[in-house]
Amino acid sequence: MKLFSLLIIAFITTAASAQKQTFDIITYTLPAGWKLTEQKTNVIQYSKIDGKNWAQISIYGNTVSKGSIETDFDSEWKSLVADVFQIKEMPKKTSPVNFAGNWRKMSGSGKWTFNGSAVTTTVTTFTGHGACVSIVCNTTLPKYSEAYNQLLNSVQLNSGKDNIQQSNPLITEQKDTPPPVSDGYKFNTTNFDDGWTSTVQDDWVEVSKGSIKVLIHFPKEGTVFPADPDKLTNAAWNILVAPRYSNLTNYKTSYVETYNRPYFGMGTVKENKSGKSVFVVLFRRSAGWIEVISPDNRTFTQEFGFNPESIRWERVNEYSGGYVVDNSQGIAIKADEPDVYNKLDNMTGRNKFAVAATDLNNTGEWRDNFSSNTFYSNYYTGASMGMSTFSSTKWFVFKSGYKYHWELIMGNSYGGRTDMAQAKGDGTFKSLNNWQLYFTDIEGKPKTFDVYFSAVKGGRVLWMNDAQYPGSGIFSGFVKKK
């Protein structure tokens, strides 16, 4: 959410009456004179403005508890406050206390600046019955904290299982994941140890956990081309995302000016198939486009560790020392922190499926081509001293009866001279398990490879690496000859 936009709409909203109200599993009494400024599926927000001073109270719907009040509070503080308002300091916390109905309560506060005014933000988190709820207050004057405390003292929490486990869309698991495609391969689903599940679909690999779905899109024409970040992201959004949704609101694009520039497109939309409102983030950094579908921004932030709507360096025109200066905001932001986006970027690694020997039996040729150039220059003068080129081609021909033929050809060129090397062999192969294949003769001896498939439109890429000498862990990718 954007603070300044909420302050603007506060002038045109109606005052909420001082009577008991219910949102999600929370019943409360709002002090008189506060105005309703926003209501969504997962949050209801009130404000009070007095000249240049103002305050906001936001009541959030319940999410699944992470196991303790301390852990829940830290998570809520990060996703609801620290990431949104760029608060770096740790909050001043109260000790956890018991709350009515077998709940636990904990609060914490911190300060930040908006338009030259000091703002105090307080988060109060309640944990119990497997759920977590939070109420947040932003204020420029201490007197508004009295109203916040009045509201907290009026809070009643419904601990009914139905309200917590079923009515709240934030924690209801997606049940509409289609079955994987039938493409002739044995394994079209992978269940990862951390709770994510991948399935092969026609146009993407769908990765799901709880209420979040991640679509690893297969390459599609028109989604990658040289262009300004906003133009490229808009094109990818229109091709990959827009056809399956309607009612797009709060759409924006962002990027970060680093050596491996990440691109973002995001907005709230209605799913055409289900009619549900969801928050969608389209992302690309090291590989292809990833689409994340979650109930709201808060759910995305809690899972991936950053708030995409808080990225302010979308128009970069100065870069120095790892800091990006956003002149529209007049502040320096540490942007050269690739770890921030790693969890999201690493979702591309979920395009990973086991390999059965039957998947390769009698499938013909699978080929891997590799080449690289090395440029040389004089250490003292910097003058060019030429270049060398290394290239290699490896291929397997998988025959019936689990037999194979393999060949390797390598060439290295430098100074007008090319040196060549070649090797070949025949044998049989078998599965040792779902992730390893055993070959009877590779370079004159038996060899075991770690293997997996990644899905592509209409097929697979076979990835192989020597299990005994994994080296850098970089697998060779073999593509089936058509």
TORGU-648540 format. One record per residue (C-alpha): residue number from 1; x negated, y negated, z. Coordinates in nm, 3 decimals, always signed. Layout:
<atoms>
(atom NUM (X Y Z));
...
</atoms>
This chain:
<atoms>
(atom 1 (+0.000 +0.000 +0.000));
(atom 2 (-0.113 -0.359 -0.055));
(atom 3 (-0.074 -0.584 +0.245));
(atom 4 (-0.023 -0.907 +0.054));
(atom 5 (+0.259 -0.761 -0.157));
(atom 6 (+0.444 -0.653 +0.153));
(atom 7 (+0.418 -0.999 +0.300));
(atom 8 (+0.572 -1.149 -0.012));
(atom 9 (+0.875 -0.924 -0.016));
(atom 10 (+0.927 -0.979 +0.355));
(atom 11 (+1.088 -1.314 +0.277));
(atom 12 (+1.369 -1.160 +0.074));
(atom 13 (+1.465 -0.870 +0.301));
(atom 14 (+1.735 -0.856 +0.563));
(atom 15 (+1.685 -0.848 +0.938));
(atom 16 (+1.713 -0.508 +1.105));
(atom 17 (+1.948 -0.492 +1.402));
(atom 18 (+1.821 -0.408 +1.749));
(atom 19 (+1.983 -0.068 +1.780));
(atom 20 (+1.876 +0.292 +1.772));
(atom 21 (+1.760 +0.407 +1.431));
(atom 22 (+1.624 +0.735 +1.299));
(atom 23 (+1.356 +0.798 +1.041));
(atom 24 (+1.229 +1.149 +0.972));
(atom 25 (+1.204 +1.313 +1.320));
(atom 26 (+1.163 +0.979 +1.502));
(atom 27 (+1.444 +0.792 +1.681));
(atom 28 (+1.355 +0.440 +1.798));
(atom 29 (+1.493 +0.095 +1.883));
(atom 30 (+1.354 -0.192 +1.678));
(atom 31 (+1.328 -0.526 +1.863));
(atom 32 (+1.554 -0.799 +1.729));
(atom 33 (+1.427 -1.034 +1.460));
(atom 34 (+1.215 -0.787 +1.264));
(atom 35 (+1.286 -0.736 +0.893));
(atom 36 (+1.289 -0.418 +0.688));
(atom 37 (+1.030 -0.466 +0.413));
(atom 38 (+0.982 -0.118 +0.268));
(atom 39 (+1.129 +0.229 +0.291));
(atom 40 (+0.993 +0.533 +0.112));
(atom 41 (+1.014 +0.906 +0.161));
(atom 42 (+0.721 +0.909 +0.402));
(atom 43 (+0.720 +0.561 +0.559));
(atom 44 (+0.950 +0.284 +0.679));
(atom 45 (+0.804 -0.060 +0.741));
(atom 46 (+0.916 -0.374 +0.926));
(atom 47 (+0.760 -0.721 +0.945));
(atom 48 (+0.783 -1.049 +1.133));
(atom 49 (+0.641 -1.378 +1.000));
(atom 50 (+0.583 -1.696 +1.200));
(atom 51 (+0.417 -1.958 +0.979));
(atom 52 (+0.068 -1.831 +0.901));
(atom 53 (+0.093 -1.554 +1.158));
(atom 54 (+0.256 -1.221 +1.093));
(atom 55 (+0.290 -0.861 +1.206));
(atom 56 (+0.389 -0.529 +1.052));
(atom 57 (+0.507 -0.203 +1.207));
(atom 58 (+0.497 +0.111 +0.990));
(atom 59 (+0.656 +0.439 +1.099));
(atom 60 (+0.527 +0.743 +0.910));
(atom 61 (+0.702 +1.076 +0.857));
(atom 62 (+0.560 +1.392 +1.009));
(atom 63 (+0.280 +1.596 +0.858));
(atom 64 (+0.127 +1.926 +0.962));
(atom 65 (-0.088 +1.895 +1.274));
(atom 66 (-0.457 +1.973 +1.240));
(atom 67 (-0.452 +2.146 +1.579));
(atom 68 (-0.511 +1.879 +1.846));
(atom 69 (-0.412 +1.523 +1.927));
(atom 70 (-0.774 +1.408 +1.898));
(atom 71 (-0.819 +1.559 +1.552));
(atom 72 (-0.481 +1.430 +1.436));
(atom 73 (-0.552 +1.076 +1.558));
(atom 74 (-0.894 +1.064 +1.387));
(atom 75 (-0.741 +1.186 +1.061));
(atom 76 (-0.453 +0.936 +1.079));
(atom 77 (-0.686 +0.649 +1.163));
(atom 78 (-0.903 +0.724 +0.861));
(atom 79 (-0.625 +0.774 +0.605));
(atom 80 (-0.376 +0.510 +0.726));
(atom 81 (-0.612 +0.235 +0.842));
(atom 82 (-0.988 +0.271 +0.791));
(atom 83 (-0.975 +0.361 +0.421));
(atom 84 (-0.700 +0.110 +0.343));
(atom 85 (-0.843 -0.195 +0.523));
(atom 86 (-1.213 -0.105 +0.498));
(atom 87 (-1.261 -0.089 +0.876));
(atom 88 (-1.608 +0.051 +0.941));
(atom 89 (-1.620 +0.036 +1.321));
(atom 90 (-1.483 +0.320 +1.531));
(atom 91 (-1.151 +0.238 +1.702));
(atom 92 (-1.115 +0.175 +2.073));
(atom 93 (-0.919 +0.480 +2.186));
(atom 94 (-0.698 +0.559 +2.483));
(atom 95 (-0.711 +0.896 +2.655));
(atom 96 (-0.449 +1.146 +2.537));
(atom 97 (-0.137 +1.162 +2.755));
(atom 98 (+0.167 +1.388 +2.769));
(atom 99 (+0.485 +1.267 +2.603));
(atom 100 (+0.844 +1.381 +2.642));
(atom 101 (+0.942 +1.708 +2.473));
(atom 102 (+0.600 +1.875 +2.494));
(atom 103 (+0.431 +1.617 +2.271));
(atom 104 (+0.092 +1.451 +2.323));
(atom 105 (+0.023 +1.083 +2.252));
(atom 106 (-0.296 +0.889 +2.177));
(atom 107 (-0.364 +0.531 +2.057));
(atom 108 (-0.657 +0.340 +1.913));
(atom 109 (-0.718 -0.009 +1.773));
(atom 110 (-0.966 -0.200 +1.559));
(atom 111 (-1.010 -0.536 +1.386));
(atom 112 (-1.048 -0.652 +1.027));
(atom 113 (-1.001 -0.975 +0.829));
(atom 114 (-0.733 -1.077 +0.579));
(atom 115 (-0.737 -1.417 +0.405));
(atom 116 (-0.964 -1.554 +0.678));
(atom 117 (-0.742 -1.439 +0.963));
(atom 118 (-0.840 -1.178 +1.220));
(atom 119 (-0.605 -0.880 +1.218));
(atom 120 (-0.571 -0.623 +1.495));
(atom 121 (-0.450 -0.280 +1.389));
(atom 122 (-0.322 -0.021 +1.637));
(atom 123 (-0.239 +0.341 +1.554));
(atom 124 (-0.034 +0.556 +1.791));
(atom 125 (-0.022 +0.925 +1.706));
(atom 126 (+0.206 +1.194 +1.849));
(atom 127 (+0.119 +1.565 +1.819));
(atom 128 (+0.336 +1.863 +1.907));
(atom 129 (+0.533 +2.160 +1.772));
(atom 130 (+0.286 +2.198 +1.486));
(atom 131 (+0.354 +1.844 +1.360));
(atom 132 (+0.193 +1.500 +1.374));
(atom 133 (+0.357 +1.155 +1.344));
(atom 134 (+0.206 +0.806 +1.363));
(atom 135 (+0.326 +0.449 +1.414));
(atom 136 (+0.096 +0.166 +1.300));
(atom 137 (+0.101 -0.204 +1.396));
(atom 138 (-0.091 -0.480 +1.214));
(atom 139 (-0.079 -0.821 +1.382));
(atom 140 (-0.254 -1.160 +1.387));
(atom 141 (-0.119 -1.256 +1.731));
(atom 142 (-0.133 -1.061 +2.059));
(atom 143 (+0.230 -1.149 +2.139));
(atom 144 (+0.354 -0.921 +1.860));
(atom 145 (+0.195 -0.625 +2.038));
(atom 146 (+0.466 -0.660 +2.303));
(atom 147 (+0.732 -0.576 +2.045));
(atom 148 (+0.520 -0.281 +1.925));
(atom 149 (+0.498 -0.149 +2.282));
(atom 150 (+0.875 -0.191 +2.323));
(atom 151 (+0.932 +0.019 +2.015));
(atom 152 (+0.687 +0.286 +2.137));
(atom 153 (+0.864 +0.302 +2.471));
(atom 154 (+1.194 +0.368 +2.292));
(atom 155 (+1.061 +0.653 +2.076));
(atom 156 (+1.228 +0.995 +2.090));
(atom 157 (+1.091 +1.282 +1.884));
(atom 158 (+1.305 +1.561 +1.746));
(atom 159 (+1.114 +1.887 +1.788));
(atom 160 (+1.367 +2.100 +1.601));
(atom 161 (+1.198 +2.346 +1.369));
(atom 162 (+1.434 +2.267 +1.082));
(atom 163 (+1.347 +1.897 +1.085));
(atom 164 (+0.974 +1.958 +1.101));
(atom 165 (+0.934 +2.254 +0.872));
(atom 166 (+1.200 +2.201 +0.607));
(atom 167 (+1.335 +1.847 +0.573));
(atom 168 (+1.001 +1.673 +0.539));
(atom 169 (+0.871 +1.686 +0.179));
(atom 170 (+0.519 +1.607 +0.297));
(atom 171 (+0.468 +1.957 +0.433));
(atom 172 (+0.697 +2.166 +0.218));
(atom 173 (+0.488 +2.392 -0.006));
(atom 174 (+0.545 +2.376 -0.378));
(atom 175 (+0.756 +2.667 -0.497));
(atom 176 (+0.772 +2.573 -0.865));
(atom 177 (+0.429 +2.693 -0.980));
(atom 178 (+0.494 +2.894 -1.297));
(atom 179 (+0.348 +3.242 -1.334));
(atom 180 (+0.008 +3.260 -1.506));
(atom 181 (-0.004 +3.311 -1.881));
(atom 182 (-0.046 +3.658 -2.026));
(atom 183 (-0.356 +3.618 -2.243));
(atom 184 (-0.492 +3.973 -2.247));
(atom 185 (-0.736 +3.926 -1.959));
(atom 186 (-0.698 +4.118 -1.636));
(atom 187 (-0.742 +3.829 -1.394));
(atom 188 (-0.534 +3.514 -1.439));
(atom 189 (-0.516 +3.418 -1.070));
(atom 190 (-0.790 +3.345 -0.816));
(atom 191 (-0.721 +3.310 -0.442));
(atom 192 (-1.003 +3.110 -0.284));
(atom 193 (-1.105 +3.156 +0.080));
(atom 194 (-1.014 +2.795 +0.170));
(atom 195 (-0.648 +2.833 +0.073));
(atom 196 (-0.651 +2.705 -0.287));
(atom 197 (-0.503 +2.926 -0.561));
(atom 198 (-0.583 +2.892 -0.932));
(atom 199 (-0.364 +3.017 -1.217));
(atom 200 (-0.420 +2.997 -1.592));
(atom 201 (-0.150 +2.801 -1.776));
(atom 202 (-0.108 +2.713 -2.143));
(atom 203 (-0.264 +2.364 -2.128));
(atom 204 (-0.449 +2.361 -1.797));
(atom 205 (-0.560 +2.558 -1.495));
(atom 206 (-0.323 +2.486 -1.208));
(atom 207 (-0.479 +2.481 -0.860));
(atom 208 (-0.242 +2.457 -0.564));
(atom 209 (-0.247 +2.443 -0.186));
(atom 210 (+0.045 +2.340 +0.032));
(atom 211 (+0.217 +2.038 -0.120));
(atom 212 (-0.069 +1.949 -0.359));
(atom 213 (-0.118 +2.064 -0.717));
(atom 214 (-0.428 +1.994 -0.925));
(atom 215 (-0.419 +2.038 -1.302));
(atom 216 (-0.758 +2.094 -1.465));
(atom 217 (-0.664 +1.986 -1.816));
(atom 218 (-0.808 +2.161 -2.119));
(atom 219 (-0.975 +1.921 -2.367));
(atom 220 (-0.724 +1.746 -2.588));
(atom 221 (-0.775 +1.519 -2.887));
(atom 222 (-0.750 +1.148 -2.809));
(atom 223 (-0.839 +1.172 -2.439));
(atom 224 (-1.217 +1.117 -2.464));
(atom 225 (-1.367 +0.846 -2.684));
(atom 226 (-1.599 +0.544 -2.644));
(atom 227 (-1.391 +0.264 -2.490));
(atom 228 (-1.348 +0.033 -2.195));
(atom 229 (-1.246 +0.230 -1.883));
(atom 230 (-0.889 +0.101 -1.868));
(atom 231 (-0.828 +0.170 -2.238));
(atom 232 (-0.967 +0.525 -2.211));
(atom 233 (-0.774 +0.602 -1.891));
(atom 234 (-0.450 +0.465 -2.035));
(atom 235 (-0.489 +0.682 -2.345));
(atom 236 (-0.554 +0.995 -2.138));
(atom 237 (-0.259 +0.914 -1.910));
(atom 238 (-0.022 +0.870 -2.207));
(atom 239 (-0.128 +1.201 -2.362));
(atom 240 (-0.182 +1.425 -2.057));
(atom 241 (+0.046 +1.284 -1.788));
(atom 242 (+0.328 +1.061 -1.913));
(atom 243 (+0.531 +1.320 -2.113));
(atom 244 (+0.618 +1.516 -1.796));
(atom 245 (+0.732 +1.219 -1.584));
(atom 246 (+0.955 +0.911 -1.580));
(atom 247 (+1.013 +0.600 -1.364));
(atom 248 (+0.645 +0.507 -1.335));
(atom 249 (+0.578 +0.245 -1.065));
(atom 250 (+0.266 +0.087 -0.911));
(atom 251 (+0.047 +0.211 -1.196));
(atom 252 (-0.317 +0.099 -1.195));
(atom 253 (-0.652 +0.203 -1.335));
(atom 254 (-0.988 +0.177 -1.158));
(atom 255 (-1.347 +0.282 -1.206));
(atom 256 (-1.677 +0.263 -1.024));
(atom 257 (-1.987 +0.132 -1.201));
(atom 258 (-2.237 +0.407 -1.119));
(atom 259 (-2.458 +0.628 -1.333));
(atom 260 (-2.180 +0.888 -1.355));
(atom 261 (-1.888 +0.647 -1.366));
(atom 262 (-1.564 +0.791 -1.221));
(atom 263 (-1.239 +0.687 -1.388));
(atom 264 (-0.903 +0.668 -1.208));
(atom 265 (-0.543 +0.621 -1.316));
(atom 266 (-0.264 +0.644 -1.059));
(atom 267 (+0.102 +0.575 -0.996));
(atom 268 (+0.426 +0.699 -0.843));
(atom 269 (+0.653 +0.886 -1.085));
(atom 270 (+0.956 +1.113 -1.100));
(atom 271 (+0.898 +1.468 -1.222));
(atom 272 (+1.125 +1.536 -1.518));
(atom 273 (+1.152 +1.905 -1.427));
(atom 274 (+1.229 +1.879 -1.055));
(atom 275 (+1.352 +1.522 -1.019));
(atom 276 (+1.113 +1.470 -0.724));
(atom 277 (+0.913 +1.155 -0.665));
(atom 278 (+0.539 +1.227 -0.656));
(atom 279 (+0.209 +1.039 -0.648));
(atom 280 (-0.020 +1.123 -0.941));
(atom 281 (-0.392 +1.053 -0.971));
(atom 282 (-0.573 +1.113 -1.302));
(atom 283 (-0.950 +1.145 -1.252));
(atom 284 (-1.258 +1.208 -1.463));
(atom 285 (-1.625 +1.201 -1.373));
(atom 286 (-1.864 +1.489 -1.449));
(atom 287 (-1.632 +1.699 -1.666));
(atom 288 (-1.281 +1.679 -1.810));
(atom 289 (-0.964 +1.514 -1.680));
(atom 290 (-0.815 +1.629 -1.349));
(atom 291 (-0.457 +1.547 -1.253));
(atom 292 (-0.365 +1.556 -0.884));
(atom 293 (+0.004 +1.574 -0.792));
(atom 294 (+0.091 +1.510 -0.428));
(atom 295 (+0.401 +1.386 -0.242));
(atom 296 (+0.236 +1.048 -0.176));
(atom 297 (-0.090 +0.859 -0.143));
(atom 298 (-0.124 +0.956 +0.222));
(atom 299 (-0.126 +1.328 +0.143));
(atom 300 (-0.387 +1.275 -0.129));
(atom 301 (-0.606 +1.068 +0.105));
(atom 302 (-0.593 +1.324 +0.384));
(atom 303 (-0.697 +1.604 +0.149));
(atom 304 (-0.970 +1.436 -0.056));
(atom 305 (-1.110 +1.188 +0.196));
(atom 306 (-1.058 +0.855 +0.018));
(atom 307 (-0.769 +0.628 -0.074));
(atom 308 (-0.768 +0.575 -0.453));
(atom 309 (-0.544 +0.268 -0.426));
(atom 310 (-0.805 +0.093 -0.210));
(atom 311 (-1.071 +0.097 -0.485));
(atom 312 (-1.130 -0.273 -0.552));
(atom 313 (-1.425 -0.266 -0.791));
(atom 314 (-1.224 -0.213 -1.105));
(atom 315 (-1.372 -0.525 -1.271));
(atom 316 (-1.746 -0.504 -1.219));
(atom 317 (-1.986 -0.762 -1.355));
(atom 318 (-2.283 -0.745 -1.121));
(atom 319 (-2.465 -0.440 -0.991));
(atom 320 (-2.763 -0.450 -0.761));
(atom 321 (-2.916 -0.230 -0.495));
(atom 322 (-2.631 +0.019 -0.489));
(atom 323 (-2.370 -0.251 -0.424));
(atom 324 (-2.096 -0.357 -0.660));
(atom 325 (-1.982 -0.719 -0.633));
(atom 326 (-1.613 -0.762 -0.708));
(atom 327 (-1.585 -1.132 -0.782));
(atom 328 (-1.207 -1.129 -0.764));
(atom 329 (-1.238 -1.037 -0.396));
(atom 330 (-1.572 -1.202 -0.325));
(atom 331 (-1.705 -0.907 -0.130));
(atom 332 (-1.978 -0.649 -0.176));
(atom 333 (-1.875 -0.285 -0.167));
(atom 334 (-2.102 +0.014 -0.135));
(atom 335 (-2.011 +0.207 -0.448));
(atom 336 (-2.316 +0.420 -0.520));
(atom 337 (-2.201 +0.699 -0.287));
(atom 338 (-2.130 +1.000 -0.510));
(atom 339 (-2.041 +1.219 -0.213));
(atom 340 (-1.720 +1.019 -0.166));
(atom 341 (-1.569 +1.177 -0.478));
(atom 342 (-1.737 +1.517 -0.464));
(atom 343 (-1.443 +1.709 -0.317));
(atom 344 (-1.217 +1.588 -0.597));
(atom 345 (-1.481 +1.627 -0.866));
(atom 346 (-1.560 +1.979 -0.748));
(atom 347 (-1.203 +2.087 -0.821));
(atom 348 (-1.327 +2.159 -1.174));
(atom 349 (-1.509 +2.457 -1.019));
(atom 350 (-1.168 +2.610 -0.942));
(atom 351 (-1.145 +2.707 -1.310));
(atom 352 (-1.302 +3.038 -1.217));
(atom 353 (-1.166 +3.389 -1.270));
(atom 354 (-1.298 +3.739 -1.218));
(atom 355 (-1.422 +3.960 -1.503));
(atom 356 (-1.326 +4.321 -1.570));
(atom 357 (-1.527 +4.543 -1.804));
(atom 358 (-1.202 +4.606 -1.993));
(atom 359 (-1.188 +4.233 -2.077));
(atom 360 (-1.503 +4.274 -2.291));
(atom 361 (-1.471 +4.628 -2.427));
(atom 362 (-1.457 +4.621 -2.808));
(atom 363 (-1.425 +4.238 -2.825));
(atom 364 (-1.710 +4.172 -3.067));
(atom 365 (-1.965 +3.892 -3.050));
(atom 366 (-2.007 +3.644 -2.765));
(atom 367 (-2.274 +3.378 -2.826));
(atom 368 (-2.468 +3.117 -2.622));
(atom 369 (-2.668 +2.841 -2.793));
(atom 370 (-2.905 +2.607 -2.612));
(atom 371 (-3.142 +2.330 -2.724));
(atom 372 (-3.335 +2.046 -2.562));
(atom 373 (-3.581 +1.774 -2.664));
(atom 374 (-3.881 +1.652 -2.467));
(atom 375 (-4.031 +1.312 -2.553));
(atom 376 (-4.399 +1.234 -2.480));
(atom 377 (-4.569 +0.898 -2.433));
(atom 378 (-4.920 +0.777 -2.350));
(atom 379 (-4.965 +0.736 -1.974));
(atom 380 (-5.173 +0.417 -2.016));
(atom 381 (-5.023 +0.245 -2.322));
(atom 382 (-4.668 +0.378 -2.326));
(atom 383 (-4.705 +0.456 -2.696));
(atom 384 (-4.499 +0.745 -2.830));
(atom 385 (-4.688 +1.073 -2.873));
(atom 386 (-4.411 +1.269 -3.037));
(atom 387 (-4.156 +1.516 -2.914));
(atom 388 (-4.100 +1.888 -2.880));
(atom 389 (-3.779 +2.082 -2.934));
(atom 390 (-3.683 +2.404 -2.760));
(atom 391 (-3.386 +2.609 -2.873));
(atom 392 (-3.253 +2.953 -2.800));
(atom 393 (-2.965 +3.169 -2.911));
(atom 394 (-2.841 +3.468 -2.715));
(atom 395 (-2.554 +3.692 -2.807));
(atom 396 (-2.382 +4.013 -2.706));
(atom 397 (-2.181 +4.236 -2.934));
(atom 398 (-1.942 +4.434 -2.713));
(atom 399 (-1.837 +4.759 -2.881));
(atom 400 (-1.583 +5.028 -2.798));
(atom 401 (-1.675 +5.280 -2.530));
(atom 402 (-1.832 +5.001 -2.317));
(atom 403 (-2.137 +4.985 -2.544));
(atom 404 (-2.321 +4.667 -2.636));
(atom 405 (-2.595 +4.522 -2.850));
(atom 406 (-2.775 +4.206 -2.742));
(atom 407 (-3.033 +3.974 -2.900));
(atom 408 (-3.235 +3.670 -2.799));
(atom 409 (-3.413 +3.431 -3.038));
(atom 410 (-3.621 +3.138 -2.907));
(atom 411 (-3.808 +2.864 -3.091));
(atom 412 (-4.036 +2.582 -2.973));
(atom 413 (-4.145 +2.309 -3.217));
(atom 414 (-4.418 +2.051 -3.161));
(atom 415 (-4.654 +1.864 -3.389));
(atom 416 (-4.524 +2.031 -3.702));
(atom 417 (-4.569 +2.380 -3.559));
(atom 418 (-4.290 +2.616 -3.456));
(atom 419 (-4.345 +2.921 -3.235));
(atom 420 (-4.078 +3.191 -3.236));
(atom 421 (-3.996 +3.481 -3.004));
(atom 422 (-3.731 +3.752 -3.027));
(atom 423 (-3.593 +4.038 -2.816));
(atom 424 (-3.306 +4.283 -2.857));
(atom 425 (-3.157 +4.595 -2.703));
(atom 426 (-2.864 +4.837 -2.683));
(atom 427 (-2.692 +5.017 -2.398));
(atom 428 (-2.373 +5.052 -2.197));
(atom 429 (-2.216 +4.822 -1.939));
(atom 430 (-1.977 +4.852 -1.647));
(atom 431 (-1.822 +4.648 -1.366));
(atom 432 (-1.989 +4.677 -1.025));
(atom 433 (-1.714 +4.455 -0.881));
(atom 434 (-1.491 +4.175 -1.006));
(atom 435 (-1.783 +3.931 -1.017));
(atom 436 (-2.074 +4.143 -1.142));
(atom 437 (-2.154 +4.340 -1.457));
(atom 438 (-2.427 +4.605 -1.488));
(atom 439 (-2.617 +4.656 -1.816));
(atom 440 (-2.838 +4.961 -1.871));
(atom 441 (-3.104 +4.788 -2.084));
(atom 442 (-3.189 +4.418 -2.096));
(atom 443 (-3.552 +4.348 -2.194));
(atom 444 (-3.643 +4.710 -2.128));
(atom 445 (-3.481 +4.760 -1.788));
(atom 446 (-3.138 +4.772 -1.621));
(atom 447 (-3.001 +4.437 -1.512));
(atom 448 (-2.708 +4.312 -1.306));
(atom 449 (-2.546 +3.975 -1.383));
(atom 450 (-2.325 +3.758 -1.168));
(atom 451 (-2.032 +3.674 -1.394));
(atom 452 (-1.707 +3.483 -1.409));
(atom 453 (-1.465 +3.349 -1.668));
(atom 454 (-1.347 +2.991 -1.710));
(atom 455 (-1.029 +2.938 -1.908));
(atom 456 (-1.006 +2.725 -2.220));
(atom 457 (-0.717 +2.666 -2.456));
(atom 458 (-0.641 +3.007 -2.607));
(atom 459 (-0.939 +3.190 -2.460));
(atom 460 (-1.222 +3.222 -2.210));
(atom 461 (-1.588 +3.131 -2.162));
(atom 462 (-1.801 +3.410 -2.011));
(atom 463 (-2.059 +3.277 -1.762));
(atom 464 (-2.359 +3.496 -1.674));
(atom 465 (-2.662 +3.461 -1.447));
(atom 466 (-2.931 +3.713 -1.343));
(atom 467 (-2.814 +3.842 -1.004));
(atom 468 (-3.166 +3.938 -0.893));
(atom 469 (-3.331 +3.612 -1.001));
(atom 470 (-3.056 +3.348 -0.988));
(atom 471 (-3.310 +3.064 -1.014));
(atom 472 (-3.132 +2.727 -1.024));
(atom 473 (-2.792 +2.894 -1.024));
(atom 474 (-2.715 +2.756 -1.369));
(atom 475 (-2.510 +3.012 -1.562));
(atom 476 (-2.530 +3.068 -1.938));
(atom 477 (-2.194 +3.027 -2.111));
(atom 478 (-2.097 +3.271 -2.387));
(atom 479 (-1.813 +3.193 -2.624));
(atom 480 (-1.630 +3.461 -2.821));
(atom 481 (-1.684 +3.440 -3.196));
(atom 482 (-1.358 +3.391 -3.381));
</atoms>
